[in-house]
Structure formats: C-alpha cells, structure tokens
Amino acid sequence: MKTYQFEERPVDPSKSLPLHHQLSAHLRAQIVNHSLPPGTLLPSEAQLQERYGVSRSVVRQALGALTSEGLIDRGRGRG
C-alpha cells in the first residue's frame, strides 16, 4: 500500500471552527476527491500531530469522525 504525503497546512488555530473539524474536513476532502486513493495508508497519529501542529487528541477526534463516517478503517499498528 502507498503512503500519502500531505503538502499543505489547512489547520488554523485562529479560525472559529474547532481544530479537529478542520483536520477531518481536510482529510475528508482528500478522500472524496481521490487525492488520497483507496488503500492508501495514512500517517500515524504522531506523524499527523507533528505535521499539522495539533495535539494527539485533535488527531484522534478527527480520525474518529472519519471512522464513524466509514471513510477510513483504523486498527492498532495499522496506518
């Protein structure tokens, strides 16, 4: 499986929208427009945290939202 590299920083703490909503919206858009093709491994929570400059809880909330929408599958030790 291919690993996707993100090239932009869409999370802005000065916006009124919560950070986890901003991050999940960005990732959702990447999935829906196939910039992030099916089967692509997402970076780890720690890598997303570092990449977007947010806390691990923000990353977990964003990924949890995408999981509940059926857009990603999560599992221990999986990307």
ChimeraX attribute file (.defattr): number of C-alpha atoms within 10 A of each C-alpha:
attribute: neighborCount
match mode: 1-to-1
recipient: residues
	/A:1	8
	/A:2	11
	/A:3	13
	/A:4	13
	/A:5	10
	/A:6	15
	/A:7	7
	/A:8	9
	/A:9	11
	/A:10	13
	/A:11	20
	/A:12	15
	/A:13	12
	/A:14	8
	/A:15	9
	/A:16	8
	/A:17	11
	/A:18	13
	/A:19	22
	/A:20	21
	/A:21	16
	/A:22	19
	/A:23	23
	/A:24	21
	/A:25	17
	/A:26	16
	/A:27	20
	/A:28	20
	/A:29	13
	/A:30	14
	/A:31	17
	/A:32	12
	/A:33	9
	/A:34	10
	/A:35	13
	/A:36	20
	/A:37	14
	/A:38	13
	/A:39	11
	/A:40	15
	/A:41	17
	/A:42	19
	/A:43	16
	/A:44	13
	/A:45	17
	/A:46	12
	/A:47	13
	/A:48	19
	/A:49	17
	/A:50	12
	/A:51	14
	/A:52	17
	/A:53	15
	/A:54	18
	/A:55	15
	/A:56	15
	/A:57	12
	/A:58	21
	/A:59	24
	/A:60	16
	/A:61	16
	/A:62	21
	/A:63	22
	/A:64	17
	/A:65	18
	/A:66	19
	/A:67	13
	/A:68	10
	/A:69	10
	/A:70	9
	/A:71	14
	/A:72	18
	/A:73	14
	/A:74	12
	/A:75	6
	/A:76	5
	/A:77	6
	/A:78	10
	/A:79	14
